[in-house]
Amino acid sequence: MSTKTFADWQDLASRIDIPRQALIDGQWVSAQSGRTFACLSPIDGRTLAEVADCQAEDIDAAVRVARRTFESGVWSNTKPTHRKKVLLRFAALLERDREQLALLEALDMGKPIGDALAVDVSASIRCMSWTGEAIDKVYGEIAATGPDELGLITREPLGVVGAIVPWNFPMLMATWKIAPALATGNSVVLKPSEKSPLTALKLGQLALEAGIPPGVLNVVPGYGKTAGEPLALHMEVDGLVFTGSTLVGKYLLECAGRSNMKRVYLECGGKSPNIVFADAPDLDRAAEAAAMGIFYNQGEVYRSLASAGRTLDP
C-alpha cells in the first residue's frame, strides 16, 4: 500500500521518464519509417508521448535479432540456475520500480493508481518470481518402457516467440507472456497494444538491467495490422501467444496456417458465464460476484470473480 498523496503522484507524473522508442537488440530505436503515433491518456486525452509506430520492416529486424540470439545460445543454452537468478532479479526490479510502473499503467490505460499497484504490478511481480522459481524444478522424464529400451523426454525451448497483448491489463498480460517464454530459454518479440504500450517498453528496459542479454527480449510498439500481422505471418517466429478478441484470435490462427504453421496459444475474449445452483448458500454474494466480474476494470475483463469482495488477480 502506497502512502503517497494525490499531490505526490502528480509530482511523480510530472517527472517520470516515459519510454517512446522500440527496443531491438538491446538498443532504443525509432521506427525505420520515422513514423510515430500519439500515446493518449484516457484520463484527460493529453498526449503522453509520441511512440515509435513500427511496421513490417521493424518487426522483421526484431525477429531476425531474436533468431540470432536464440541460435547463438547466449540465453537458450544457459544453465537453468542462471536463468532463475536473472528472472528473480527481474522480479526484484519490478518491485523496486513498482510505483513508476503503476503510474505508467494508470496514465496510459486510465485505471486507478490503487488498482494498478494492488493488482497489475503486484500480480506481475508474483508471476515473474513464481516463474523464475519454477525454472529449476521442471524436470525431464523417463518414459515407461521395456527392460531393453530407454525413452527419455527432454524439455527444450521453442525458439522465437511472438507475443501480442491487449490494452486492459497491459503489464500483467505482457508478463504472463514473457516470463514463461524467457524462463524456458526462448527469445521474444513483444508487440504491445498501441493503446497502452508504455509499461511493455519499461519491462524491456528492466529486462536488460536484470541481465537478460540484448536481443533476447525485443519490444516493438505498433498497430495490429502493420505490426501484429507481420509478426504473426513471419516465417522465423516459432510460436505466437495472444490475448484479445476472438475475432483477432481466429485471424492469427489463419496467419499461422498461411505462414509456417507456427504454434499459436490464444486467450480470447468473451464474458464468463456464471452457474448458480439452487442450493447456493448466499445468492446476494453470487450476484455481487457476477456484477464485479462484469464491471471490474471498466468492464474490460474477461472473467468473473470466484467470490464477492475478492481482489481480482487475473
PLY file of the C-alpha trace (Angstrom):
ply
format ascii 1.0
element vertex 314
property float x
property float y
property float z
element edge 313
property int vertex1
property int vertex2
end_header
0.00 0.00 0.00
1.45 3.35 -1.04
1.49 6.31 1.35
1.70 8.83 -1.48
-0.85 11.62 -1.63
-2.57 12.84 -4.78
-0.07 15.70 -4.89
2.81 13.22 -4.61
1.51 11.23 -7.58
1.05 14.42 -9.59
4.64 15.41 -8.84
5.94 11.98 -9.87
3.86 12.11 -13.05
5.45 15.44 -13.96
8.94 13.94 -13.65
8.51 10.38 -14.89
10.61 9.26 -17.84
8.18 7.96 -20.46
9.64 5.39 -22.90
8.83 6.05 -26.54
11.18 4.07 -28.83
11.24 0.41 -29.80
13.72 -1.90 -28.09
15.56 -4.05 -30.64
18.84 -5.85 -29.96
19.23 -4.01 -26.67
19.06 -0.59 -28.36
16.34 2.05 -28.26
15.49 2.80 -31.87
12.95 4.77 -33.84
10.76 3.11 -36.44
12.67 2.77 -39.70
9.99 4.86 -41.41
10.35 7.59 -38.80
6.65 7.31 -38.02
5.24 7.81 -34.55
1.78 7.63 -33.03
0.38 9.72 -30.22
0.09 7.75 -26.98
-3.00 9.36 -25.44
-4.04 9.21 -21.81
-7.72 8.27 -21.42
-7.71 10.28 -18.19
-7.72 13.65 -19.93
-6.91 12.96 -23.59
-3.46 14.51 -23.41
-0.54 13.12 -25.38
1.85 11.30 -23.08
4.46 10.63 -25.77
4.98 10.17 -29.47
5.79 6.45 -29.63
7.58 4.64 -32.46
4.99 3.39 -34.95
6.71 0.19 -36.05
5.93 -1.51 -39.35
6.75 -4.81 -41.05
10.41 -3.85 -41.55
10.83 -3.19 -37.83
9.14 -6.47 -36.93
11.44 -8.26 -39.38
14.50 -6.65 -37.78
13.35 -7.64 -34.29
12.55 -11.21 -35.30
15.90 -11.65 -37.03
17.69 -10.38 -33.93
15.64 -12.74 -31.76
16.51 -15.64 -34.08
20.19 -14.77 -34.00
20.31 -14.54 -30.21
18.39 -17.78 -29.86
20.68 -19.68 -32.20
23.77 -18.23 -30.52
22.79 -19.87 -27.24
23.55 -16.70 -25.27
20.30 -17.29 -23.38
18.83 -20.53 -24.71
21.87 -22.61 -23.71
22.48 -21.07 -20.31
22.03 -23.16 -17.19
18.56 -23.16 -15.64
20.05 -21.87 -12.40
21.40 -18.83 -14.26
18.06 -18.07 -15.91
16.42 -18.45 -12.50
18.78 -15.92 -10.95
18.14 -13.41 -13.75
14.35 -13.73 -13.62
14.32 -13.35 -9.84
16.44 -10.22 -10.29
13.88 -9.08 -12.89
11.11 -9.57 -10.31
13.11 -7.59 -7.74
13.44 -4.70 -10.20
9.69 -4.73 -10.78
9.30 -4.46 -7.01
11.84 -1.63 -6.85
10.06 0.37 -9.58
6.51 -0.64 -8.65
5.30 2.96 -8.22
6.71 4.09 -11.56
5.18 1.08 -13.27
1.80 1.65 -11.62
1.86 5.30 -12.60
2.69 4.48 -16.22
-0.16 1.96 -16.25
-2.60 4.47 -14.76
-1.60 7.30 -17.10
-1.59 5.08 -20.18
-4.59 2.85 -19.55
-6.69 5.00 -17.23
-7.17 2.65 -14.30
-6.97 3.95 -10.73
-3.44 4.04 -9.35
-4.57 1.91 -6.39
-5.74 -0.86 -8.72
-2.55 -0.64 -10.77
-0.46 -1.04 -7.62
-2.53 -3.70 -5.88
-3.43 -5.83 -8.89
-1.43 -5.23 -12.05
2.02 -4.58 -10.63
1.70 -6.95 -7.68
0.45 -9.81 -9.85
3.21 -9.15 -12.40
5.84 -9.40 -9.67
4.32 -12.67 -8.43
4.20 -14.05 -11.97
7.84 -13.21 -12.66
9.11 -14.51 -9.32
6.98 -17.69 -9.40
8.14 -18.48 -12.92
11.73 -17.81 -12.01
11.49 -20.14 -9.01
9.99 -22.86 -11.20
12.85 -22.92 -13.70
15.00 -25.47 -11.88
12.02 -27.52 -10.74
10.63 -28.56 -14.14
12.35 -31.83 -14.97
12.61 -34.10 -17.97
11.10 -37.57 -17.77
11.98 -41.20 -18.33
9.18 -42.89 -20.22
7.77 -46.25 -19.17
9.46 -48.79 -21.45
10.51 -52.38 -21.51
13.78 -53.54 -19.91
15.62 -53.44 -23.23
14.55 -49.87 -24.11
15.15 -46.37 -22.80
12.83 -43.48 -23.56
13.92 -40.02 -22.44
11.74 -36.91 -22.58
13.56 -33.57 -22.59
12.13 -30.06 -22.43
13.66 -27.64 -24.92
12.92 -24.02 -25.83
10.70 -23.48 -28.84
12.76 -20.72 -30.45
11.43 -17.27 -31.27
8.14 -16.40 -29.57
5.94 -13.53 -30.75
3.66 -12.05 -28.09
0.71 -9.74 -28.75
-1.04 -8.26 -25.73
-4.15 -6.09 -25.20
-4.82 -2.77 -23.51
-6.84 -3.83 -20.48
-4.07 -5.29 -18.29
-1.04 -4.22 -20.34
1.75 -5.02 -17.90
0.25 -8.18 -16.48
-0.63 -9.66 -19.87
2.89 -8.90 -21.10
4.42 -10.53 -18.02
2.23 -13.61 -18.45
3.67 -13.99 -21.94
7.33 -13.14 -21.50
8.04 -14.77 -18.12
7.41 -18.41 -19.19
8.98 -17.82 -22.61
12.16 -16.39 -21.11
12.25 -18.95 -18.32
12.47 -21.79 -20.82
15.19 -20.16 -22.92
13.24 -18.62 -25.78
13.83 -15.26 -27.43
10.80 -12.95 -27.56
9.34 -10.20 -29.72
6.63 -8.39 -27.74
4.03 -6.27 -29.55
2.02 -4.25 -27.01
-1.29 -2.61 -27.77
-0.96 0.79 -29.39
-3.45 1.99 -26.77
-1.14 1.17 -23.85
2.49 0.44 -24.84
4.38 2.20 -22.05
4.78 -0.49 -19.38
5.83 -3.03 -22.02
8.66 -0.71 -23.04
9.60 -0.24 -19.39
9.68 -4.04 -18.99
12.19 -4.17 -21.82
14.40 -1.67 -20.03
14.25 -3.61 -16.75
14.96 -6.90 -18.54
18.28 -5.52 -19.74
19.10 -4.25 -16.27
18.27 -7.67 -14.83
20.83 -9.31 -17.09
18.78 -10.69 -19.95
21.12 -10.43 -22.97
20.38 -7.82 -25.66
18.14 -9.18 -28.38
16.52 -11.85 -26.22
13.56 -9.60 -25.38
12.58 -7.09 -28.04
9.62 -4.71 -27.65
8.10 -3.34 -30.84
5.10 -1.00 -30.49
2.70 -0.50 -33.36
-0.77 -1.21 -34.69
-2.28 -4.63 -35.19
-2.44 -4.51 -38.97
1.01 -3.05 -39.56
2.98 -4.70 -36.72
0.90 -7.53 -35.23
0.04 -9.13 -38.55
3.65 -9.16 -39.84
4.68 -10.76 -36.56
2.01 -13.45 -36.94
3.00 -14.12 -40.55
6.75 -14.12 -40.03
8.39 -17.37 -41.08
11.06 -17.13 -38.35
8.55 -16.95 -35.49
8.08 -20.42 -33.97
5.29 -19.65 -31.53
2.68 -16.92 -31.12
0.91 -16.04 -27.85
-2.05 -13.69 -27.81
-4.70 -12.26 -25.53
-7.52 -10.33 -27.14
-10.71 -10.66 -29.12
-11.99 -13.93 -30.51
-12.15 -12.40 -34.00
-8.46 -11.49 -33.97
-7.57 -14.82 -32.40
-9.20 -16.64 -35.31
-7.27 -14.45 -37.73
-3.98 -15.25 -36.02
-4.70 -18.96 -36.47
-5.21 -18.21 -40.15
-1.88 -16.33 -40.25
-0.15 -19.34 -38.73
-1.62 -21.56 -41.42
-0.61 -19.15 -44.18
2.98 -18.99 -42.96
4.95 -21.75 -41.22
2.15 -23.35 -39.17
3.68 -21.85 -36.04
2.22 -22.90 -32.71
-0.45 -20.47 -31.52
-1.61 -20.06 -27.92
-4.77 -17.98 -27.55
-6.70 -16.39 -24.70
-9.70 -14.94 -26.47
-12.36 -12.59 -25.15
-15.90 -13.02 -24.02
-17.87 -12.66 -20.83
-17.55 -15.61 -18.50
-20.89 -17.30 -17.68
-21.91 -17.88 -14.09
-23.68 -21.02 -12.93
-25.56 -20.61 -9.65
-27.16 -23.74 -8.25
-30.46 -23.77 -6.42
-28.79 -24.72 -3.15
-26.28 -21.85 -3.24
-26.00 -20.59 0.36
-25.65 -16.87 -0.47
-27.37 -15.62 -3.62
-26.57 -11.98 -2.80
-22.88 -12.84 -2.75
-23.18 -14.70 -6.05
-24.94 -11.72 -7.64
-22.29 -9.36 -6.33
-19.52 -11.58 -7.70
-21.18 -11.72 -11.12
-21.54 -7.93 -11.20
-17.91 -7.45 -10.16
-16.78 -9.92 -12.82
-18.60 -7.93 -15.49
-17.80 -4.37 -14.47
-14.40 -4.57 -12.78
-11.73 -2.66 -14.71
-14.41 -0.62 -16.55
-15.88 -3.89 -17.78
-12.65 -4.64 -19.65
-12.12 -8.02 -18.04
-12.92 -11.49 -19.28
-13.71 -13.43 -16.18
-15.85 -13.37 -13.09
-14.65 -13.49 -9.53
-14.99 -16.69 -7.59
-16.45 -14.82 -4.64
-17.69 -11.35 -3.90
-15.28 -8.92 -2.35
-12.19 -10.79 -3.52
-9.48 -8.75 -5.22
-9.25 -9.77 -8.85
-5.97 -11.47 -9.70
-6.15 -12.27 -13.43
0 1
1 2
2 3
3 4
4 5
5 6
6 7
7 8
8 9
9 10
10 11
11 12
12 13
13 14
14 15
15 16
16 17
17 18
18 19
19 20
20 21
21 22
22 23
23 24
24 25
25 26
26 27
27 28
28 29
29 30
30 31
31 32
32 33
33 34
34 35
35 36
36 37
37 38
38 39
39 40
40 41
41 42
42 43
43 44
44 45
45 46
46 47
47 48
48 49
49 50
50 51
51 52
52 53
53 54
54 55
55 56
56 57
57 58
58 59
59 60
60 61
61 62
62 63
63 64
64 65
65 66
66 67
67 68
68 69
69 70
70 71
71 72
72 73
73 74
74 75
75 76
76 77
77 78
78 79
79 80
80 81
81 82
82 83
83 84
84 85
85 86
86 87
87 88
88 89
89 90
90 91
91 92
92 93
93 94
94 95
95 96
96 97
97 98
98 99
99 100
100 101
101 102
102 103
103 104
104 105
105 106
106 107
107 108
108 109
109 110
110 111
111 112
112 113
113 114
114 115
115 116
116 117
117 118
118 119
119 120
120 121
121 122
122 123
123 124
124 125
125 126
126 127
127 128
128 129
129 130
130 131
131 132
132 133
133 134
134 135
135 136
136 137
137 138
138 139
139 140
140 141
141 142
142 143
143 144
144 145
145 146
146 147
147 148
148 149
149 150
150 151
151 152
152 153
153 154
154 155
155 156
156 157
157 158
158 159
159 160
160 161
161 162
162 163
163 164
164 165
165 166
166 167
167 168
168 169
169 170
170 171
171 172
172 173
173 174
174 175
175 176
176 177
177 178
178 179
179 180
180 181
181 182
182 183
183 184
184 185
185 186
186 187
187 188
188 189
189 190
190 191
191 192
192 193
193 194
194 195
195 196
196 197
197 198
198 199
199 200
200 201
201 202
202 203
203 204
204 205
205 206
206 207
207 208
208 209
209 210
210 211
211 212
212 213
213 214
214 215
215 216
216 217
217 218
218 219
219 220
220 221
221 222
222 223
223 224
224 225
225 226
226 227
227 228
228 229
229 230
230 231
231 232
232 233
233 234
234 235
235 236
236 237
237 238
238 239
239 240
240 241
241 242
242 243
243 244
244 245
245 246
246 247
247 248
248 249
249 250
250 251
251 252
252 253
253 254
254 255
255 256
256 257
257 258
258 259
259 260
260 261
261 262
262 263
263 264
264 265
265 266
266 267
267 268
268 269
269 270
270 271
271 272
272 273
273 274
274 275
275 276
276 277
277 278
278 279
279 280
280 281
281 282
282 283
283 284
284 285
285 286
286 287
287 288
288 289
289 290
290 291
291 292
292 293
293 294
294 295
295 296
296 297
297 298
298 299
299 300
300 301
301 302
302 303
303 304
304 305
305 306
306 307
307 308
308 309
309 310
310 311
311 312
312 313
